[in-house]
Amino acid sequence: MRWTLVAIAVSVFTSGTSLASNATPPSLPSPWYPIHTGQNKDRLAGDACAFALAERVVDDQEMARTLAVDASGKPTVTEIKGDLIMRYTNVDTGKSVVRHVDGHAFISVHPDESETWVIDGPFAGAVSRGSQVTFVPRLGLGSYIWSGVTVLDVPPYTPPVSKPPTLTWAGPVENLCDTLSDDP
């Protein structure tokens, strides 16, 4: 499954990428370099969960590399993988859990500046009161860990109002608000 996803992602994403015929393509893929997608965050009670939620990076060993570039040399396809471990804590009770959210991702930037992210494996995010993301299937408020395959489509930014990103997932999902709640 993982190699099928990789082949599909690379095939789809590189088909729209071309180098000018007189340009010398860089050596691709590029060497791996550190990248940090995990963030410490404090969510107020009522934002995603009924309680205040602290999200903390425990370990971040993520690496990225460029798989394709456009004619100007700007990366158009990036691969990200590696360990990302987060601790989620219910601030009111002190109850916490540690989760590996180190999915294998391919991020494609299209000519119109829209992006497509394909993630295989655990991926973390929140649906909060201010969320500007459309979730398919729909999700209520919460702090989530998606497993399986997740696709995030980010339209180009077009001021003054931009279309929201769409996150489509197929696989199990854990709502950490439920996991860390005091309710039995």
N, CA, C and O atoms as a DFTB+ gen file, in Angstrom:
736 C
 N C O
     1  1       0.824      -1.200       0.000
     2  2       0.000       0.000       0.000
     3  2       0.863       1.255       0.000
     4  3       0.618       2.183      -0.771
     5  1       1.884       1.283       0.876
     6  2       2.710       2.488       0.983
     7  2       3.405       2.779      -0.344
     8  3       3.437       3.933      -0.772
     9  1       3.964       1.758      -1.013
    10  2       4.680       2.005      -2.265
    11  2       3.713       2.380      -3.372
    12  3       4.059       3.158      -4.261
    13  1       2.501       1.834      -3.328
    14  2       1.498       2.229      -4.310
    15  2       1.177       3.703      -4.152
    16  3       1.088       4.429      -5.142
    17  1       0.999       4.159      -2.900
    18  2       0.726       5.560      -2.634
    19  2       1.868       6.434      -3.125
    20  3       1.637       7.478      -3.735
    21  1       3.106       6.009      -2.860
    22  2       4.273       6.777      -3.294
    23  2       4.275       6.895      -4.809
    24  3       4.478       7.985      -5.343
    25  1       4.054       5.793      -5.505
    26  2       4.073       5.807      -6.969
    27  2       2.979       6.705      -7.523
    28  3       3.213       7.467      -8.462
    29  1       1.780       6.620      -6.945
    30  2       0.675       7.461      -7.402
    31  2       0.993       8.927      -7.150
    32  3       0.824       9.766      -8.034
    33  1       1.455       9.232      -5.936
    34  2       1.739      10.627      -5.577
    35  2       2.797      11.222      -6.492
    36  3       2.622      12.329      -7.002
    37  1       3.887      10.504      -6.707
    38  2       4.953      11.023      -7.555
    39  2       4.474      11.161      -8.993
    40  3       4.788      12.151      -9.655
    41  1       3.717      10.182      -9.487
    42  2       3.212      10.233     -10.848
    43  2       2.275      11.414     -11.044
    44  3       2.415      12.159     -12.014
    45  1       1.315      11.595     -10.133
    46  2       0.358      12.681     -10.254
    47  2       1.049      14.026     -10.110
    48  3       0.802      14.938     -10.899
    49  1       1.906      14.158      -9.117
    50  2       2.486      15.459      -8.828
    51  2       3.544      15.874      -9.837
    52  3       3.675      17.065     -10.117
    53  1       4.292      14.949     -10.385
    54  2       5.336      15.344     -11.317
    55  2       4.796      15.540     -12.730
    56  3       5.476      16.131     -13.569
    57  1       3.582      15.055     -13.011
    58  2       3.055      15.210     -14.362
    59  2       2.822      16.673     -14.722
    60  3       2.902      17.028     -15.898
    61  1       2.540      17.523     -13.755
    62  2       2.340      18.943     -14.023
    63  2       3.604      19.752     -13.874
    64  3       3.569      20.977     -13.992
    65  1       4.712      19.101     -13.619
    66  2       5.964      19.795     -13.372
    67  2       6.879      19.603     -14.563
    68  3       7.124      18.474     -14.989
    69  1       7.392      20.714     -15.112
    70  2       8.318      20.575     -16.227
    71  2       9.434      21.590     -16.071
    72  3       9.253      22.668     -15.504
    73  1      10.573      21.218     -16.580
    74  2      11.715      22.131     -16.600
    75  2      11.858      22.665     -18.015
    76  3      11.617      21.942     -18.982
    77  1      12.243      23.905     -18.140
    78  2      12.484      24.459     -19.465
    79  2      13.504      23.588     -20.175
    80  3      14.420      23.058     -19.546
    81  1      13.349      23.437     -21.494
    82  2      14.212      22.514     -22.225
    83  2      15.683      22.914     -22.171
    84  3      16.551      22.052     -22.311
    85  1      15.986      24.194     -21.971
    86  2      17.380      24.601     -21.918
    87  2      17.905      24.697     -20.486
    88  3      19.063      25.055     -20.270
    89  1      17.060      24.378     -19.515
    90  2      17.487      24.443     -18.112
    91  2      18.186      23.144     -17.727
    92  3      17.847      22.066     -18.216
    93  1      19.157      23.270     -16.851
    94  2      19.820      22.087     -16.318
    95  2      19.094      21.686     -15.046
    96  3      19.092      22.439     -14.071
    97  1      18.475      20.509     -15.041
    98  2      17.728      20.121     -13.846
    99  2      18.676      19.884     -12.671
   100  3      19.780      19.368     -12.846
   101  1      18.231      20.266     -11.473
   102  2      19.048      19.993     -10.297
   103  2      19.075      18.500     -10.045
   104  3      18.262      17.755     -10.593
   105  1      19.992      18.070      -9.231
   106  2      20.059      16.664      -8.868
   107  2      18.872      16.358      -7.968
   108  3      18.770      16.866      -6.851
   109  1      17.993      15.533      -8.466
   110  2      16.786      15.186      -7.710
   111  2      16.730      13.683      -7.491
   112  3      17.166      12.933      -8.365
   113  1      16.226      13.221      -6.391
   114  2      15.746      14.042      -5.291
   115  2      16.903      14.735      -4.565
   116  3      18.057      14.311      -4.635
   117  1      16.547      15.817      -3.867
   118  2      17.565      16.549      -3.108
   119  2      17.984      15.731      -1.895
   120  3      17.316      14.756      -1.552
   121  1      19.075      16.109      -1.240
   122  2      19.422      15.452       0.029
   123  2      18.342      15.740       1.071
   124  3      17.635      16.745       0.991
   125  1      18.228      14.847       2.040
   126  2      17.287      15.046       3.143
   127  2      17.760      16.210       4.007
   128  3      18.961      16.386       4.212
   129  1      16.817      17.008       4.516
   130  2      17.118      18.111       5.428
   131  2      16.068      18.126       6.544
   132  3      14.935      17.692       6.333
   133  1      16.439      18.625       7.735
   134  2      15.477      18.668       8.849
   135  2      14.333      19.640       8.553
   136  3      14.534      20.699       7.958
   137  1      13.139      19.256       8.980
   138  2      11.967      20.121       8.880
   139  2      11.132      19.871      10.126
   140  3      11.064      18.741      10.610
   141  1      10.511      20.887      10.635
   142  2       9.746      20.741      11.879
   143  2       8.312      21.182      11.643
   144  3       8.028      22.373      11.511
   145  1       7.407      20.204      11.593
   146  2       5.995      20.516      11.383
   147  2       5.220      20.533      12.696
   148  3       4.133      21.106      12.764
   149  1       5.766      19.911      13.736
   150  2       5.090      19.901      15.036
   151  2       5.241      21.244      15.731
   152  3       6.269      21.909      15.600
   153  1       4.213      21.639      16.471
   154  2       4.249      22.913      17.187
   155  2       3.668      22.738      18.583
   156  3       2.713      21.985      18.774
   157  1       4.248      23.437      19.560
   158  2       3.631      23.523      20.874
   159  2       2.461      24.478      20.755
   160  3       2.578      25.555      20.170
   161  1       1.333      24.075      21.314
   162  2       0.145      24.920      21.213
   163  2      -0.699      24.759      22.464
   164  3      -0.837      23.655      22.992
   165  1      -1.259      25.856      22.932
   166  2      -2.203      25.848      24.047
   167  2      -3.566      26.237      23.500
   168  3      -3.746      27.340      22.984
   169  1      -4.524      25.326      23.614
   170  2      -5.884      25.585      23.144
   171  2      -6.762      25.893      24.352
   172  3      -6.758      25.153      25.335
   173  1      -7.497      26.963      24.275
   174  2      -8.384      27.369      25.359
   175  2      -9.578      26.432      25.461
   176  3      -9.975      25.818      24.471
   177  1     -10.150      26.320      26.648
   178  2     -11.374      25.541      26.837
   179  2     -12.442      26.086      25.896
   180  3     -12.636      27.297      25.794
   181  1     -13.132      25.176      25.208
   182  2     -14.181      25.573      24.278
   183  2     -13.703      25.806      22.860
   184  3     -14.520      25.933      21.948
   185  1     -12.386      25.865      22.655
   186  2     -11.861      26.074      21.305
   187  2     -12.001      24.794      20.486
   188  3     -12.696      24.785      19.471
   189  1     -11.359      23.728      20.909
   190  2     -11.483      22.426      20.252
   191  2     -12.122      21.411      21.198
   192  3     -12.941      20.593      20.779
   193  1     -11.746      21.469      22.467
   194  2     -12.271      20.571      23.503
   195  2     -13.026      21.401      24.545
   196  3     -12.888      22.623      24.587
   197  1     -13.817      20.741      25.377
   198  2     -14.516      21.433      26.459
   199  2     -13.530      21.944      27.512
   200  3     -13.858      22.836      28.295
   201  1     -12.337      21.382      27.526
   202  2     -11.289      21.738      28.490
   203  2     -10.108      22.359      27.755
   204  3      -9.990      22.222      26.538
   205  1      -9.240      23.038      28.486
   206  2      -8.006      23.566      27.898
   207  2      -7.101      22.388      27.540
   208  3      -6.966      21.443      28.317
   209  1      -6.493      22.449      26.376
   210  2      -5.659      21.360      25.864
   211  2      -4.267      21.888      25.555
   212  3      -4.117      22.857      24.811
   213  1      -3.251      21.255      26.124
   214  2      -1.856      21.610      25.829
   215  2      -1.293      20.556      24.874
   216  3      -1.395      19.356      25.129
   217  1      -0.706      21.012      23.789
   218  2      -0.068      20.129      22.807
   219  2       1.422      20.428      22.827
   220  3       1.823      21.572      22.611
   221  1       2.244      19.427      23.082
   222  2       3.682      19.638      23.202
   223  2       4.453      18.639      22.342
   224  3       4.126      17.453      22.293
   225  1       5.480      19.143      21.668
   226  2       6.381      18.290      20.892
   227  2       7.286      17.555      21.879
   228  3       7.953      18.182      22.702
   229  1       7.306      16.228      21.796
   230  2       8.180      15.400      22.627
   231  2       9.461      15.092      21.864
   232  3      10.556      15.147      22.425
   233  1       9.319      14.766      20.579
   234  2      10.472      14.444      19.739
   235  2      10.113      14.781      18.299
   236  3       9.036      14.421      17.825
   237  1      11.009      15.467      17.606
   238  2      10.779      15.842      16.217
   239  2      12.030      15.529      15.416
   240  3      13.005      16.281      15.443
   241  1      11.993      14.420      14.710
   242  2      13.112      13.985      13.870
   243  2      12.686      13.931      12.397
   244  3      13.172      13.100      11.630
   245  1      11.781      14.820      12.020
   246  2      11.282      14.815      10.656
   247  2      12.344      15.308       9.676
   248  3      13.176      16.156       9.998
   249  1      12.285      14.756       8.489
   250  2      13.191      15.125       7.412
   251  2      12.372      15.337       6.144
   252  3      11.319      14.727       5.958
   253  1      12.875      16.214       5.274
   254  2      12.206      16.475       4.006
   255  2      13.235      16.428       2.880
   256  3      14.438      16.566       3.100
   257  1      12.727      16.230       1.677
   258  2      13.573      16.337       0.482
   259  2      12.696      16.777      -0.682
   260  3      11.494      16.515      -0.714
   261  1      13.319      17.440      -1.622
   262  2      12.629      17.927      -2.809
   263  2      12.672      16.840      -3.873
   264  3      13.732      16.292      -4.176
   265  1      11.504      16.535      -4.438
   266  2      11.419      15.518      -5.483
   267  2      11.269      16.116      -6.880
   268  3      11.644      15.487      -7.869
   269  1      10.718      17.335      -6.962
   270  2      10.534      17.979      -8.267
   271  2      10.565      19.494      -8.077
   272  3      10.226      20.011      -7.012
   273  1      10.979      20.188      -9.128
   274  2      11.040      21.652      -9.125
   275  2      10.427      22.169     -10.424
   276  3      10.285      21.422     -11.392
   277  1      10.060      23.470     -10.438
   278  2       9.583      24.085     -11.663
   279  2      10.772      24.669     -12.432
   280  3      11.921      24.484     -12.033
   281  1      10.499      25.364     -13.519
   282  2      11.564      25.900     -14.377
   283  2      12.471      26.883     -13.648
   284  3      13.638      27.031     -14.008
   285  1      11.944      27.560     -12.622
   286  2      12.764      28.524     -11.874
   287  2      13.534      27.858     -10.727
   288  3      14.308      28.518     -10.035
   289  1      13.325      26.561     -10.528
   290  2      14.010      25.853      -9.460
   291  2      13.234      25.802      -8.157
   292  3      13.721      25.259      -7.165
   293  1      12.030      26.362      -8.147
   294  2      11.188      26.347      -6.945
   295  2      10.616      24.940      -6.732
   296  3      10.081      24.345      -7.667
   297  1      10.726      24.400      -5.495
   298  2      10.193      23.052      -5.238
   299  2       8.704      22.961      -5.530
   300  3       7.922      23.820      -5.122
   301  1       8.326      21.912      -6.239
   302  2       6.917      21.661      -6.519
   303  2       6.422      20.378      -5.868
   304  3       5.218      20.210      -5.676
   305  1       7.330      19.471      -5.527
   306  2       6.954      18.259      -4.805
   307  2       7.988      18.021      -3.714
   308  3       9.187      17.937      -3.978
   309  1       7.498      17.916      -2.484
   310  2       8.350      17.681      -1.321
   311  2       7.860      16.445      -0.584
   312  3       6.656      16.252      -0.415
   313  1       8.779      15.624      -0.154
   314  2       8.464      14.436       0.644
   315  2       8.908      14.694       2.078
   316  3      10.000      15.210       2.313
   317  1       8.046      14.328       3.044
   318  2       8.372      14.491       4.464
   319  2       8.128      13.174       5.177
   320  3       7.094      12.533       4.989
   321  1       9.102      12.772       6.006
   322  2       8.926      11.563       6.818
   323  2       9.807      11.695       8.056
   324  3      10.634      12.602       8.144
   325  1       9.628      10.798       8.996
   326  2      10.434      10.791      10.211
   327  2       9.579      10.894      11.459
   328  3       8.380      11.163      11.384
   329  1      10.197      10.681      12.592
   330  2       9.483      10.662      13.869
   331  2       8.981      12.045      14.273
   332  3       9.723      13.026      14.235
   333  1       7.717      12.105      14.656
   334  2       7.133      13.273      15.302
   335  2       6.237      12.733      16.411
   336  3       5.228      12.078      16.150
   337  1       6.620      13.015      17.637
   338  2       5.894      12.511      18.802
   339  2       5.368      13.709      19.591
   340  3       6.113      14.636      19.906
   341  1       4.074      13.672      19.903
   342  2       3.406      14.774      20.599
   343  2       2.768      14.263      21.896
   344  3       2.313      13.122      21.978
   345  1       2.747      15.141      22.908
   346  2       2.013      14.877      24.155
   347  2       0.818      15.821      24.183
   348  3       0.956      17.023      23.957
   349  1      -0.353      15.264      24.464
   350  2      -1.592      16.017      24.574
   351  2      -2.059      15.930      26.016
   352  3      -2.186      14.832      26.558
   353  1      -2.319      17.087      26.657
   354  2      -2.664      17.112      28.073
   355  2      -3.940      17.899      28.310
   356  3      -4.088      19.027      27.839
   357  1      -4.864      17.284      29.052
   358  2      -6.040      17.980      29.548
   359  2      -5.536      18.838      30.702
   360  3      -5.196      18.309      31.761
   361  1      -5.484      20.146      30.514
   362  2      -4.893      21.053      31.503
   363  2      -5.657      21.012      32.823
   364  3      -5.062      21.182      33.887
   365  1      -6.971      20.787      32.763
   366  2      -7.789      20.769      33.980
   367  2      -7.477      19.578      34.878
   368  3      -7.453      19.712      36.101
   369  1      -7.236      18.396      34.267
   370  2      -7.046      17.173      35.062
   371  2      -5.607      16.688      35.101
   372  3      -5.245      15.903      35.977
   373  1      -4.784      17.140      34.168
   374  2      -3.411      16.649      34.069
   375  2      -3.297      15.344      33.299
   376  3      -2.189      14.870      33.048
   377  1      -4.425      14.758      32.921
   378  2      -4.412      13.511      32.150
   379  2      -3.776      13.774      30.790
   380  3      -4.117      14.752      30.125
   381  1      -2.853      12.905      30.370
   382  2      -2.183      13.124      29.086
   383  2      -1.964      11.818      28.349
   384  3      -1.992      10.736      28.935
   385  1      -1.748      11.946      27.063
   386  2      -1.398      10.816      26.201
   387  2      -0.291      11.267      25.262
   388  3      -0.173      12.450      24.941
   389  1       0.509      10.317      24.831
   390  2       1.566      10.570      23.856
   391  2       1.170       9.846      22.570
   392  3       0.769       8.682      22.596
   393  1       1.290      10.547      21.455
   394  2       0.928       9.969      20.159
   395  2       2.034      10.212      19.143
   396  3       2.629      11.289      19.083
   397  1       2.294       9.170      18.340
   398  2       3.186       9.295      17.184
   399  2       2.327       9.827      16.038
   400  3       1.329       9.210      15.667
   401  1       2.713      10.957      15.489
   402  2       1.973      11.557      14.367
   403  2       2.924      11.744      13.186
   404  3       2.975      12.796      12.547
   405  1       3.662      10.686      12.933
   406  2       4.733      10.747      11.936
   407  2       4.341      10.069      10.626
   408  3       4.990       9.126      10.173
   409  1       3.263      10.575      10.031
   410  2       2.869      10.058       8.730
   411  2       3.891      10.420       7.663
   412  3       4.709      11.324       7.837
   413  1       3.823       9.701       6.566
   414  2       4.704       9.914       5.413
   415  2       3.926      10.797       4.438
   416  3       2.868      10.396       3.953
   417  1       4.438      11.994       4.146
   418  2       3.675      12.976       3.363
   419  2       4.378      13.364       2.077
   420  3       5.605      13.387       1.988
   421  1       3.551      13.668       1.083
   422  2       4.007      14.245      -0.173
   423  2       3.218      15.528      -0.373
   424  3       1.988      15.504      -0.392
   425  1       3.915      16.648      -0.523
   426  2       3.271      17.945      -0.682
   427  2       3.599      18.469      -2.069
   428  3       4.764      18.591      -2.446
   429  1       2.553      18.775      -2.818
   430  2       2.717      19.293      -4.166
   431  2       2.207      20.721      -4.232
   432  3       1.105      21.018      -3.770
   433  1       3.019      21.613      -4.815
   434  2       2.612      22.995      -5.054
   435  2       2.367      23.111      -6.557
   436  3       3.261      22.865      -7.366
   437  1       1.144      23.490      -6.913
   438  2       0.738      23.568      -8.313
   439  2       1.028      24.955      -8.892
   440  3       1.247      25.900      -8.133
   441  1       1.035      25.094     -10.220
   442  2       1.343      26.391     -10.846
   443  2       0.459      27.546     -10.361
   444  3       0.913      28.690     -10.337
   445  1      -0.787      27.273      -9.975
   446  2      -1.675      28.339      -9.490
   447  2      -1.472      28.627      -7.997
   448  3      -2.247      29.376      -7.402
   449  1      -0.418      28.028      -7.379
   450  2      -0.073      28.175      -5.956
   451  2      -0.980      27.381      -5.030
   452  3      -0.848      27.492      -3.811
   453  1      -1.903      26.577      -5.570
   454  2      -2.669      25.672      -4.724
   455  2      -1.730      24.536      -4.307
   456  3      -0.694      24.317      -4.934
   457  1      -2.099      23.826      -3.253
   458  2      -1.276      22.726      -2.751
   459  2      -2.129      21.482      -2.556
   460  3      -3.322      21.569      -2.264
   461  1      -1.501      20.324      -2.723
   462  2      -2.120      19.049      -2.395
   463  2      -1.157      18.299      -1.495
   464  3       0.002      18.084      -1.850
   465  1      -1.641      17.905      -0.330
   466  2      -0.862      17.115       0.619
   467  2      -1.468      15.718       0.649
   468  3      -2.675      15.576       0.846
   469  1      -0.655      14.691       0.459
   470  2      -1.093      13.303       0.596
   471  2      -0.296      12.712       1.742
   472  3       0.930      12.625       1.677
   473  1      -1.003      12.301       2.804
   474  2      -0.348      11.788       4.006
   475  2      -0.790      10.355       4.241
   476  3      -1.986      10.067       4.281
   477  1       0.166       9.465       4.393
   478  2      -0.112       8.065       4.714
   479  2       0.352       7.833       6.142
   480  3       1.549       7.884       6.428
   481  1      -0.583       7.581       7.030
   482  2      -0.227       7.317       8.423
   483  2      -0.711       8.426       9.329
   484  3      -1.445       9.312       8.891
   485  1      -0.315       8.388      10.573
   486  2      -0.867       9.330      11.542
   487  2      -0.561      10.787      11.197
   488  3       0.551      11.147      10.810
   489  1      -1.592      11.599      11.355
   490  2      -1.541      13.023      11.032
   491  2      -2.407      13.730      12.064
   492  3      -3.516      13.274      12.341
   493  1      -1.934      14.827      12.640
   494  2      -2.660      15.509      13.720
   495  2      -3.169      16.867      13.283
   496  3      -2.557      17.545      12.458
   497  1      -4.299      17.253      13.850
   498  2      -4.856      18.574      13.602
   499  2      -6.082      18.780      14.457
   500  3      -6.545      17.856      15.125
   501  1      -6.603      19.974      14.439
   502  2      -7.764      20.293      15.268
   503  2      -8.868      20.926      14.436
   504  3      -8.618      21.634      13.461
   505  1     -10.093      20.647      14.851
   506  2     -11.258      21.351      14.342
   507  2     -11.662      22.272      15.484
   508  3     -12.182      21.825      16.506
   509  1     -11.414      23.567      15.295
   510  2     -11.702      24.539      16.348
   511  2     -12.795      25.490      15.870
   512  3     -13.239      25.426      14.724
   513  1     -13.210      26.354      16.756
   514  2     -14.267      27.317      16.417
   515  2     -13.856      28.182      15.223
   516  3     -14.713      28.607      14.448
   517  1     -12.591      28.440      15.073
   518  2     -12.119      29.286      13.982
   519  2     -11.637      28.516      12.770
   520  3     -11.037      29.107      11.872
   521  1     -11.884      27.195      12.714
   522  2     -11.385      26.383      11.599
   523  2     -11.885      26.891      10.261
   524  3     -13.060      27.218      10.095
   525  1     -10.973      26.946       9.323
   526  2     -11.299      27.356       7.963
   527  2     -11.098      26.193       7.008
   528  3     -10.716      26.388       5.854
   529  1     -11.356      24.979       7.491
   530  2     -11.136      23.772       6.700
   531  2     -12.452      23.017       6.566
   532  3     -13.215      22.924       7.528
   533  1     -12.722      22.479       5.384
   534  2     -13.870      21.611       5.162
   535  2     -13.394      20.176       5.327
   536  3     -12.448      19.753       4.661
   537  1     -14.049      19.418       6.218
   538  2     -13.645      18.043       6.492
   539  2     -14.623      17.072       5.835
   540  3     -15.838      17.212       5.981
   541  1     -14.084      16.078       5.105
   542  2     -14.887      15.068       4.435
   543  2     -14.363      13.696       4.855
   544  3     -13.231      13.359       4.508
   545  1     -15.141      12.884       5.593
   546  2     -16.436      13.188       6.172
   547  2     -16.337      14.297       7.223
   548  3     -15.260      14.594       7.741
   549  1     -17.488      14.896       7.521
   550  2     -17.569      16.035       8.428
   551  2     -17.184      15.613       9.848
   552  3     -17.505      14.510      10.292
   553  1     -16.489      16.512      10.550
   554  2     -16.106      16.287      11.940
   555  2     -16.548      17.472      12.780
   556  3     -16.566      18.608      12.306
   557  1     -16.911      17.200      14.046
   558  2     -17.232      18.269      14.976
   559  2     -15.960      18.801      15.616
   560  3     -14.855      18.389      15.262
   561  1     -16.125      19.718      16.559
   562  2     -14.981      20.273      17.272
   563  2     -14.162      19.136      17.876
   564  3     -14.714      18.125      18.310
   565  1     -12.847      19.308      17.899
   566  2     -11.985      18.297      18.508
   567  2     -10.549      18.452      18.079
   568  3     -10.230      19.215      17.167
   569  1      -9.684      17.715      18.752
   570  2      -8.273      17.605      18.394
   571  2      -8.090      16.170      17.919
   572  3      -8.304      15.228      18.683
   573  1      -7.698      16.001      16.670
   574  2      -7.778      14.692      16.024
   575  2      -6.415      14.130      15.614
   576  3      -5.462      14.856      15.334
   577  1      -6.380      12.790      15.595
   578  2      -5.296      12.042      14.968
   579  2      -5.958      11.214      13.869
   580  3      -6.771      10.333      14.150
   581  1      -5.604      11.505      12.609
   582  2      -6.108      10.739      11.479
   583  2      -5.096       9.654      11.150
   584  3      -3.890       9.901      11.162
   585  1      -5.582       8.454      10.857
   586  2      -4.724       7.360      10.397
   587  2      -5.187       6.964       9.001
   588  3      -6.229       7.421       8.532
   589  1      -4.418       6.125       8.349
   590  2      -4.761       5.774       6.981
   591  2      -4.286       6.859       6.044
   592  3      -3.269       7.505       6.298
   593  1      -5.016       7.063       4.959
   594  2      -4.639       8.056       3.953
   595  2      -5.479       9.320       4.145
   596  3      -6.701       9.260       4.274
   597  1      -4.796      10.460       4.159
   598  2      -5.453      11.757       4.289
   599  2      -4.969      12.639       3.136
   600  3      -3.783      12.641       2.808
   601  1      -5.886      13.383       2.526
   602  2      -5.535      14.306       1.457
   603  2      -6.026      15.692       1.852
   604  3      -7.199      15.877       2.175
   605  1      -5.120      16.661       1.822
   606  2      -5.449      18.048       2.114
   607  2      -5.275      18.855       0.834
   608  3      -4.172      18.949       0.294
   609  1      -6.375      19.438       0.351
   610  2      -6.336      20.299      -0.838
   611  2      -6.446      21.739      -0.376
   612  3      -7.447      22.128       0.226
   613  1      -5.414      22.540      -0.659
   614  2      -5.364      23.935      -0.248
   615  2      -5.463      24.803      -1.501
   616  3      -4.540      24.825      -2.315
   617  1      -6.587      25.521      -1.658
   618  2      -6.709      26.373      -2.843
   619  2      -5.745      27.548      -2.775
   620  3      -5.243      27.872      -1.699
   621  1      -5.481      28.190      -3.910
   622  2      -4.603      29.364      -3.876
   623  2      -5.256      30.478      -3.061
   624  3      -6.481      30.582      -3.010
   625  1      -4.433      31.305      -2.428
   626  2      -4.954      32.427      -1.653
   627  2      -5.394      33.517      -2.613
   628  3      -4.598      34.018      -3.407
   629  1      -6.660      33.878      -2.536
   630  2      -7.189      34.932      -3.393
   631  2      -7.927      35.941      -2.527
   632  3      -9.092      35.732      -2.190
   633  1      -7.250      37.050      -2.158
   634  2      -7.876      38.054      -1.298
   635  2      -9.101      38.665      -1.975
   636  3      -9.149      38.658      -3.205
   637  1     -10.063      39.177      -1.280
   638  2     -10.082      39.301       0.179
   639  2     -10.602      38.054       0.881
   640  3     -10.364      37.891       2.078
   641  1     -11.313      37.156       0.170
   642  2     -11.832      35.941       0.787
   643  2     -11.354      34.762      -0.037
   644  3     -11.567      34.715      -1.248
   645  1     -10.709      33.811       0.619
   646  2     -10.187      32.645      -0.077
   647  2     -11.045      31.435       0.259
   648  3     -11.582      31.332       1.362
   649  1     -11.170      30.529      -0.685
   650  2     -11.903      29.282      -0.467
   651  2     -11.161      28.458       0.585
   652  3      -9.932      28.395       0.550
   653  1     -11.876      27.823       1.522
   654  2     -11.194      27.052       2.564
   655  2     -10.583      25.764       2.014
   656  3     -11.067      25.212       1.025
   657  1      -9.513      25.288       2.663
   658  2      -8.937      23.991       2.304
   659  2      -9.939      22.866       2.570
   660  3     -10.873      23.029       3.356
   661  1      -9.740      21.742       1.919
   662  2     -10.566      20.554       2.134
   663  2      -9.665      19.411       2.564
   664  3      -8.669      19.120       1.902
   665  1     -10.009      18.757       3.677
   666  2      -9.272      17.603       4.170
   667  2     -10.178      16.392       4.040
   668  3     -11.245      16.333       4.652
   669  1      -9.745      15.424       3.238
   670  2     -10.499      14.197       3.009
   671  2      -9.703      13.048       3.605
   672  3      -8.508      12.911       3.345
   673  1     -10.365      12.228       4.402
   674  2      -9.638      11.150       5.064
   675  2     -10.387       9.839       4.904
   676  3     -11.613       9.806       4.803
   677  1      -9.615       8.757       4.882
   678  2     -10.160       7.405       4.824
   679  2      -9.351       6.573       5.796
   680  3      -8.203       6.228       5.518
   681  1      -9.926       6.259       6.901
   682  2      -9.226       5.480       7.908
   683  2      -9.710       5.884       9.282
   684  3     -10.555       6.770       9.413
   685  1      -9.185       5.246      10.298
   686  2      -9.616       5.553      11.658
   687  2      -9.209       6.954      12.083
   688  3      -8.228       7.505      11.583
   689  1      -9.963       7.519      13.001
   690  2      -9.677       8.831      13.555
   691  2      -9.900       8.770      15.066
   692  3     -10.848       8.144      15.541
   693  1      -9.014       9.427      15.809
   694  2      -9.152       9.512      17.260
   695  2      -9.380      10.970      17.631
   696  3      -8.611      11.844      17.233
   697  1     -10.439      11.231      18.392
   698  2     -10.667      12.574      18.915
   699  2     -10.043      12.610      20.312
   700  3     -10.559      11.989      21.241
   701  1      -8.948      13.329      20.456
   702  2      -8.240      13.390      21.730
   703  2      -9.073      14.062      22.817
   704  3      -8.820      13.852      24.003
   705  1     -10.054      14.862      22.432
   706  2     -10.956      15.448      23.431
   707  2     -11.736      14.342      24.136
   708  3     -11.941      14.395      25.349
   709  1     -12.170      13.336      23.368
   710  2     -12.851      12.189      23.978
   711  2     -11.879      11.366      24.811
   712  3     -12.206      10.956      25.925
   713  1     -10.693      11.124      24.278
   714  2      -9.682      10.316      24.965
   715  2      -9.309      10.922      26.311
   716  3      -9.129      10.194      27.287
   717  1      -9.192      12.242      26.376
   718  2      -8.722      12.911      27.585
   719  2      -9.842      13.456      28.471
   720  3      -9.581      14.071      29.505
   721  1     -11.063      13.231      28.069
   722  2     -12.210      13.717      28.844
   723  2     -12.351      12.953      30.151
   724  3     -11.902      11.812      30.264
   725  1     -12.981      13.588      31.143
   726  2     -13.285      12.919      32.405
   727  2     -14.503      12.016      32.297
   728  3     -14.749      11.186      33.173
   729  1     -15.267      12.179      31.217
   730  2     -16.480      11.368      31.056
   731  2     -16.102       9.909      30.835
   732  3     -15.168       9.605      30.093
   733  1     -16.850       8.992      31.500
   734  2     -16.547       7.548      31.325
   735  2     -16.898       7.057      29.948
   736  3     -16.707       5.879      29.644
